[in-house]
Amino acid sequence: MLSGMSRTTAAAVGSLVLLGLLAAALGWRGRDAGGARPLVVYAAAAVRVPLEVAARDYEAAHGRHVALRFGASEDILTRAGLVNPSDPADVFLPADDSYVRTARDRGLVADGFPLATMRAVVLLAPGNPKGLAGWADLQRDGARVAVPNRAAAVGKLTRDHLTAAGRWETLKPRVADTGTVTEAANAAKVGAADAAVVWDAVAVNYPGQAVLTPPELAGVVGRVEVAVLTQSADRDAALGFARYLADPERGLKTFRTAGFTP
């Protein structure tokens, strides 16, 4: 029979063993069969649909897991700049290349490749119950227009463009701020907003909802660029994935299929 001290010692040893096993499990969590850590990609919500498909195809072809982390472009820029040695970011994919330029100015970018462009449009609520047909209708009393906040590329570029044109202040009373472009589109989908300013490549994912292309938004263009981050723990693999996305016969084809234009 074990004494009280022996039982205490055995319990302590057992706890240490369990902690060791747990640490090992956490250390290997997310690694592929070959033991390689996943490539971590910080990406804008606007590119979710084609990027998820391209990442799966890349994993199948190369056997390297890709961990996708989505958010508004400004938010993922901030996260990409936070160096975490235990979980380094590898690839940065915002909804406009202005964020890549900022990251490059901060010394965060090793390489980059242009992928596509997007244009701002107005996605209407199902059935268009307010009968919105043009820009002037968005400013009517009672109209509610979802616009992503400035952390999202389309929100920032839309505000800047309309402000420069002297049109933002007249629209502003009708604006409902949302987080990402997806949240704005969903607000229109469920009727929480009568319309939403979103990217055209996002609007195509909402079949059955009408889309307006008012000339007032013609200058709001997102130029999508993928960047390899200097903090990447496996820069060769990160560069390989970025090149895969930019390959016209591979990742870029997926973006074109999803409605992104050259």
Secondary structure, DSSP 8 states (H G I E B T S, - for coil): ---HHHHHHHHHHHHHHHHHHHHHHHHHTT--TT----EEEEEEGGGHHHHHHHHHHHHHHH---EEEEEE-HHHHHHHHTS--TTS---EEE-SSHHHHHHHHHTT-EEEEEEEEEEEEEEEE-TT-TT---SHHHHTSTT--EEEE-TTSHHHHHHHHHHHHTT-HHHHGGGEEEESSHHHHHHHHHTTSSSEEEEEHHHHTTSTTS-EE--GGGTT-EEEEEEEEETT-SSHHHHHHHHHHHH-TTTHHHHHHHTT-B-
